[in-house]
Amino acid sequence: ITRVTHHIYLAAAQRTIMQQRDELQATVDARDKMYSVIAHDLRSPIGTLKMVFNMLLMNLTPEQIGEENLEMVTMGNNITESTFMLLDNLLKWTKSQTGRMNSVFQEVDISEVVVFASKMSDLVAQVKSISVEYDIPGPISVNCDVDMVKTIMRNLMSNAMKFTRDTIWLELCRDEGTAVVRVRDNGAGLDDRDAGRIFDPFVQGSNNTLSAGSGIGLALAQALARKNKGEIELDRSCGQGAVFVLTLPLAEAAADESLAKHATHSFG
């Protein structure tokens, strides 16, 4: 009787656990769908508002509208910029976490992708009086999803613009079978605590080094880098500001790896 009672208890407990698991999964699915719908429906009007503020700041002067009004327009521009970035990141983060982000890998010149994606931030940099210095050599071929790399670069550049004082350095080179992209700023840098959790999603820092954003941008960039067989690391060796390093395998390195796997499968 004791054994039967024990089995009945275990079966009931298992049913309860399965029911709770299904309810939790339904809650998570509903949350992800809500995030996706909100981000998708709001991104377009916020994007339009962002362009309006950008154009106003490009064409208005303190003499035309006064210092106080110009400050309000600048504040509105900053808010719409960060809101648009958050919505776009939230949409892509949800897709990446639910496996609904489609990948199209192709061999491309990563220098063209990096420069194009970074130039998208030129207007914001101009408004904030930030200069961007490029050190981009000749063509470097990688196999990647171009849209994902553009999103990575946009987030790295956006992060640098939040914290730099006046300059961002963008460098690209080859190093042992990888293409290496470095985005460096001359801001205050990160303390040990924040540096250790910089890629955690939705984490805001204990001080001003991380408090300017939602925390999802760098986490999304890291997730997309890994989908492209790459990695993003924080390099603090420069002693000033922060340097984020994106590495992606060169096209020839990926081809060699694929060939080696094929040979192992064929003959091993």
C-alpha positions, 0 to 999 in steps of 0.5 A: 500500500505504501509503495502504491501510495508513493507511486500515486504521489509521484505521478500527481507531482509529475502531472503538476510539474508538467502543467506548470511547465506548460503554463510557464512556456505559454507565458514566455511565448506570450511575452515574446509575442508581445515584445515583437508586436510592440517593437514592430508597431512602434519602430516605424513612427519612432523612426520617422520622429527620429529623422525629423529631430535629426533634420531639425538639429542639422538646420536650426541654430540658437539664433533662430529658436533660442538656446533653451528651445534648441536644448529641448530639441536636442533632448527630444532627439536623444530620446527618440534615438535611444527609443528607436534603438531599443525597439529595434534591438528588442525585436531582433533579440526576441527573434534570436531567442525564439529561433525565428531570425533567418540567416543568410551567409555569403562571402563579402568584403567585411571592410565595406560592410563595416564602413557602410554600417558605421556611416549610418551613425554619421548624422548622430555623430555630427549632431553630437560633435563626435568625430569618427576616425577610420583605419580600414585597409584593403578588402578582407573576405569573410562568410557572414550574414550581412544584416547581422553584422550591420546590427552588430556595428550599429550597436557598437557605434551607438555604445561608443557614442554614448560614452565617448568624449569627442572621438571614436576610432574604428579599425579593421585588420587580419589576425591569425585567420580572423578579421578583427574590428576594433571600436574604441572610444575615449570615455571614462571606461568601465570599472571591474564590476561593470566590465564583468557583466557588460554582455548580460542582457538588460543589465544596467551598471552601478555607475554612469558607465552603463546607465545610459542604455537598456543593456540589450544592445551589447548582448544582442551584438554578442549573440549575433556575433556567435551566430556568425561563428565570431566573438565580441570581447572588451579590451581594457588594455588601452588604459583609456576609454573602452575598446570592443573587439569583434572577430569573424573567421576569414572566408578562406579559414571557414573554407579550410575548416569545412574542407577538413570536416568533409575529409574527416566525414569521407575518410574517417 
